[in-house]
């Protein structure tokens, strides 16, 4: 291709990009009275901009430009007439006082199709003063605290290039959503912050999480009942409690979990690695087709874990077996270091043993001095392939 042809091709690409950009009609919250002074509440400005943009027949973008903003509870509700974008370029802070919230969401998106949330900005939940007031990390009795970002019944959407900081509760909650991608997110809270799961999902299908960095006080990612066709790729987790399926079986009529793929992730100094957890004395349930591949563990406690006797706070009947059936599970190519001697623990239900659990190519070294790295299996006969360190017994 000659230089003139290359130049023409480049010009065409810029022209196409300009046309695509021109298709988005912009609603800047400053035109609705928002002030980036770090003190003025911009909730009404955000919702006014959303209301008008949502009614636009053309793709519309609500823009929060650089600056420091305060915002009380905000709900962005669809359906909208065209694809929607919320571009956060500044820092938006929640009220520090949890009493300002009557529900469990700070910034909530509901019933929106083709949504994009991006911009490189930060949602700061200001949870620091809240965490010390509650003992839910020890008792499990947590008050209703606001989640930084709630996505309820959102479809065909992308959430990318944003930062969730110091949420009072979960950082991101995904409920009833379909075909949603989370990419290039940074989620941050201290290791001792209670109940601050990075991304939690339930009754959601086609969720993709990729290139995400999570350090928090609870599960980096938790996959609840009704989750299907979930892909988690290139996630960096730590501190936190690891990447978890569950807990499952706590409530009646929970939906099944099917099709979970976790791969190419790195966990550092986490309480758990990759785990599946169900409650004892549970109703009937089903969790299958769950695969964990190419995972690096750095000083991780409980790197590989199936726990069907999960009973935090001792508030359950541990002697009654779980009725959640676990099958078609694989742990492959998992390597690194364990902070506990027991690196592989597969404890399935004595009333409903796990089936078709593969453990392949495991190389986990114990960093302590109490003895060699070990494993423990109960109510499961794992299919073993490749190297096994520790030996699976």
C-alpha positions in Angstrom: 0.0 0.0 0.0 1.4 3.4 -1.0 1.8 6.4 1.3 -1.2 8.2 -0.1 -3.3 5.1 0.4 -2.1 4.8 4.0 -2.8 8.5 4.6 -6.3 8.1 3.1 -7.0 5.1 5.3 -5.9 7.1 8.4 -8.1 10.0 7.4 -11.1 7.6 6.9 -10.5 6.1 10.4 -10.5 9.6 12.0 -13.6 10.5 10.0 -15.4 7.4 11.2 -14.4 8.1 14.8 -15.6 11.7 14.5 -19.0 10.5 13.1 -19.3 7.9 15.9 -18.5 10.6 18.5 -21.0 13.0 16.9 -23.8 10.5 17.3 -23.6 11.0 21.1 -25.6 13.9 22.4 -24.0 15.3 25.6 -25.8 16.4 28.7 -23.2 18.0 31.0 -24.4 18.1 34.7 -22.9 21.5 35.1 -25.6 22.9 32.8 -28.1 21.7 35.5 -26.4 23.5 38.3 -23.8 21.0 39.4 -20.7 22.5 41.1 -17.4 20.7 41.5 -16.6 22.3 44.8 -16.6 19.2 46.9 -19.5 20.4 49.0 -22.6 21.0 46.8 -24.9 18.0 46.3 -25.3 17.3 42.6 -27.9 14.5 42.9 -30.7 16.6 41.4 -28.5 17.8 38.6 -27.4 14.2 37.7 -31.0 12.9 37.7 -32.3 15.9 35.7 -29.6 15.4 33.1 -30.4 11.7 33.0 -34.1 12.3 32.5 -33.6 14.5 29.5 -30.9 12.3 28.0 -32.9 9.1 28.5 -35.8 10.7 26.5 -33.5 11.4 23.6 -34.1 9.4 20.4 -30.3 9.5 19.7 -27.5 8.0 21.8 -27.0 10.2 24.8 -24.2 10.8 27.3 -24.5 12.3 30.8 -21.1 13.8 31.6 -19.7 14.6 35.1 -16.6 16.6 34.2 -13.4 16.8 36.3 -13.9 18.1 39.8 -14.9 17.0 43.3 -18.6 16.4 43.8 -21.0 15.3 46.5 -24.1 13.3 45.7 -26.8 11.7 47.8 -28.7 8.6 46.6 -29.1 8.7 42.8 -31.3 6.4 40.6 -30.8 6.2 36.9 -34.0 4.4 35.7 -34.8 3.3 32.2 -35.9 2.1 29.8 -34.4 4.8 27.6 -35.1 5.5 23.9 -31.5 5.0 22.8 -28.1 3.8 24.1 -27.0 5.7 27.2 -23.6 6.6 28.6 -22.6 8.0 32.0 -19.1 9.4 31.8 -17.6 10.2 35.2 -14.4 12.2 34.9 -14.3 13.6 38.4 -14.6 12.2 41.9 -18.1 11.7 43.2 -18.5 11.2 47.0 -21.3 9.7 48.9 -22.6 11.2 52.2 -20.5 9.9 55.0 -23.5 9.4 57.3 -25.3 6.1 56.5 -28.5 7.5 57.9 -28.8 9.6 54.7 -29.7 6.4 52.9 -33.1 4.7 53.2 -32.2 1.9 50.8 -29.2 -0.3 50.0 -28.0 1.6 46.9 -26.0 4.8 46.5 -25.8 5.0 42.7 -28.3 2.7 41.1 -29.0 1.8 37.4 -32.2 0.0 36.7 -33.9 -1.3 33.6 -31.4 0.2 31.1 -30.4 -1.5 27.8 -27.1 -0.6 26.1 -25.6 1.3 29.0 -22.0 2.4 29.2 -20.4 3.7 32.4 -16.9 5.0 31.9 -14.7 8.1 32.1 -11.8 7.2 34.5 -13.5 8.8 37.5 -14.1 7.6 41.1 -17.1 6.7 43.1 -16.1 7.3 46.8 -18.5 5.7 49.2 -16.8 7.3 52.3 -17.3 4.1 54.3 -14.3 4.6 56.7 -16.3 6.0 59.6 -19.2 3.6 59.0 -17.3 0.3 59.3 -16.1 0.9 62.8 -19.7 1.3 64.1 -20.9 -2.1 63.1 -19.9 -5.7 64.2 -21.3 -7.5 61.1 -17.9 -8.9 60.3 -18.0 -10.8 63.5 -21.8 -11.6 63.9 -23.2 -11.5 60.4 -25.9 -9.1 61.6 -25.4 -6.3 59.3 -27.6 -3.2 58.9 -28.7 -2.1 55.5 -25.8 -0.1 54.2 -25.5 1.4 50.7 -23.8 -0.4 47.9 -21.6 2.0 45.8 -22.9 0.9 42.4 -26.1 -1.2 41.9 -27.0 -2.6 38.5 -30.5 -4.1 38.4 -32.0 -5.6 35.3 -29.4 -3.9 33.1 -28.7 -5.6 29.7 -26.1 -5.5 26.9 -23.9 -3.0 28.7 -20.3 -2.2 29.5 -18.9 -0.8 32.7 -15.2 0.2 32.3 -12.4 2.5 33.5 -13.9 3.6 36.8 -12.8 3.3 40.4 -14.9 2.3 43.3 -13.5 3.4 46.6 -14.4 2.7 50.3 -17.9 1.5 49.8 -20.0 1.2 53.0 -21.1 -2.2 51.8 -20.6 -4.1 48.5 -18.8 -2.1 45.9 -20.7 -3.4 42.8 -23.9 -5.4 42.9 -25.3 -7.1 39.7 -28.8 -8.4 40.0 -31.0 -9.7 37.2 -28.6 -8.5 34.5 -27.8 -10.0 31.2 -24.8 -9.6 28.9 -22.8 -7.1 31.0 -19.1 -6.6 30.8 -16.9 -5.1 33.6 -13.5 -4.1 32.3 -10.5 -2.1 33.7 -12.2 -1.4 37.0 -10.3 -0.7 40.2 -12.0 -1.5 43.5 -10.4 -0.5 46.7 -11.1 -0.8 50.4 -9.0 -1.7 53.5 -8.5 -5.3 54.4 -10.5 -4.8 57.7 -13.6 -3.3 56.0 -16.6 -5.6 56.7 -18.9 -6.9 54.0 -17.2 -4.9 51.2 -17.4 -7.5 48.4 -15.8 -6.2 45.2 -18.4 -7.5 42.7 -21.4 -9.6 43.8 -23.9 -11.1 41.3 -27.1 -13.0 41.5 -29.7 -14.1 39.0 -27.5 -12.8 36.3 -26.5 -14.3 32.9 -23.6 -13.6 30.6 -21.5 -11.6 33.0 -17.9 -10.9 31.9 -15.3 -9.5 34.3 -11.8 -8.8 32.8 -8.7 -6.9 33.6 -10.1 -5.8 37.0 -8.0 -5.0 40.1 -9.8 -5.7 43.5 -8.5 -5.2 47.0 -11.1 -5.2 49.7 -12.3 -6.6 53.0 -14.4 -9.4 51.8 -14.8 -11.6 48.6 -13.1 -9.9 45.6 -15.9 -11.5 43.5 -18.9 -13.4 44.9 -21.2 -15.4 42.6 -24.6 -15.9 44.1 -27.6 -18.1 43.2 -29.0 -17.8 39.7 -25.7 -16.9 38.1 -25.1 -18.4 34.7 -22.5 -18.1 31.9 -20.0 -16.1 34.0 -16.4 -15.5 32.7 -13.8 -14.0 35.0 -10.4 -13.3 33.4 -7.3 -11.5 34.4 -8.5 -10.4 37.8 -6.0 -9.3 40.4 -7.3 -10.0 43.9 -5.9 -9.0 47.2 -6.4 -8.3 50.0 -9.8 -9.9 50.4 -11.5 -13.3 50.8 -10.8 -14.6 47.3 -13.1 -15.5 44.4 -16.1 -17.4 45.6 -19.1 -19.2 44.2 -21.7 -18.8 47.0 -22.6 -19.0 49.6 -25.4 -21.2 48.2 -28.3 -22.9 50.0 -29.1 -20.3 52.6 -32.6 -19.6 51.4 -35.6 -21.5 49.9 -36.1 -21.5 46.1 -32.6 -20.3 45.1 -31.9 -20.6 41.4 -29.1 -22.9 40.2 -25.5 -21.8 39.3 -24.3 -23.1 36.0 -21.3 -22.2 33.8 -18.6 -20.4 35.8 -15.2 -19.9 34.2 -12.4 -18.3 36.3 -9.0 -18.1 34.6 -5.7 -16.2 34.4 -6.1 -14.6 37.8 -3.7 -13.7 40.5 -4.5 -13.7 44.2 -2.2 -12.2 46.8 -2.5 -12.4 50.6 -6.1 -13.4 50.5 -8.0 -15.3 53.2 -9.1 -17.8 50.5 -8.2 -18.6 46.9 -10.9 -20.0 44.7 -13.8 -21.6 46.6 -17.3 -23.0 46.4 -19.3 -22.7 49.6 -22.7 -24.0 50.6 -24.6 -23.9 53.8 -25.5 -27.1 55.8 -29.1 -28.0 56.3 -29.9 -26.3 53.0 -32.8 -26.7 50.6 -32.2 -28.7 47.4 -30.0 -26.8 44.9 -27.6 -27.4 42.0 -24.2 -25.9 41.0 -22.4 -27.3 38.0 -19.9 -26.6 35.2 -17.5 -24.5 37.3 -13.9 -24.3 36.2 -10.8 -22.6 37.7 -7.8 -22.6 35.4 -4.3 -20.9 35.4 -4.5 -19.3 38.8 -1.5 -17.9 40.7 -1.6 -17.9 44.5 0.8 -15.7 46.5 0.7 -16.4 50.2 -3.0 -17.4 50.0 -4.8 -19.2 52.9 -7.0 -22.0 51.7 -6.0 -21.7 48.0 -8.4 -24.4 46.7 -11.6 -25.0 48.7 -14.9 -26.7 48.4 -16.8 -26.1 51.7 -20.2 -27.6 52.0 -20.1 -27.0 55.7 -19.9 -23.3 55.5 -21.3 -21.9 58.7 -20.1 -18.4 59.7 -21.0 -17.1 63.1 -22.2 -20.7 64.0 -25.7 -19.8 63.1 -26.7 -23.1 61.3 -27.2 -26.8 61.9 -23.8 -28.1 60.9 -24.8 -31.7 61.6 -27.4 -31.7 58.8 -25.8 -32.1 55.3 -26.1 -29.6 52.5 -28.6 -30.5 49.8 -26.8 -28.4 47.1 -25.5 -30.8 44.5 -22.0 -29.9 43.1 -20.8 -31.4 39.9 -18.6 -30.9 36.8 -15.9 -28.9 38.6 -12.3 -28.5 37.7 -9.3 -26.9 39.3 -6.4 -26.9 36.8 -3.0 -25.3 36.6 -3.0 -23.6 40.0 0.4 -22.7 41.4 2.2 -20.6 43.9 2.3 -20.5 47.7 -0.1 -21.3 50.5 -0.1 -19.4 53.8 -1.7 -22.5 55.5 -0.5 -26.0 55.6 -3.8 -27.3 54.3 -3.6 -26.0 50.7 -6.4 -28.1 49.0 -9.6 -28.8 50.9 -12.5 -30.5 49.2 -15.2 -31.1 51.8 -18.5 -32.1 50.0 -21.9 -33.0 51.5 -22.2 -36.4 53.0 -25.8 -36.4 52.0 -25.1 -35.4 48.4 -21.4 -36.0 47.5 -19.7 -34.0 44.7 -19.4 -35.6 41.3 -16.9 -35.2 38.5 -14.4 -33.0 40.3 -11.1 -32.8 38.5 -7.9 -31.6 40.1 -5.1 -31.2 37.6 -1.6 -29.8 37.6 -1.5 -28.3 41.1 1.8 -27.0 42.5 1.3 -25.2 45.8 4.2 -24.8 48.3 3.6 -24.0 52.0 5.5 -21.0 53.3 5.3 -22.0 57.0 7.5 -24.4 59.0 4.9 -26.6 60.7 5.3 -29.4 58.2 4.7 -30.3 54.5 1.8 -29.0 52.5 -1.3 -31.1 52.8 -4.7 -31.8 51.3 -8.0 -33.1 52.6 -11.0 -34.6 50.8 -14.4 -35.8 52.1 -17.4 -37.1 50.2 -15.7 -36.7 46.9 -13.5 -38.9 44.7 -11.5 -36.3 42.6 -10.3 -37.1 39.1 -6.5 -36.5 39.3 -4.4 -35.4 36.3 -0.8 -34.1 36.0 1.3 -33.0 38.9 -0.2 -32.9 42.4 1.6 -30.9 45.1 0.2 -31.5 47.6 -0.7 -35.1 47.0 -4.5 -35.3 47.0 -5.9 -37.6 49.7 
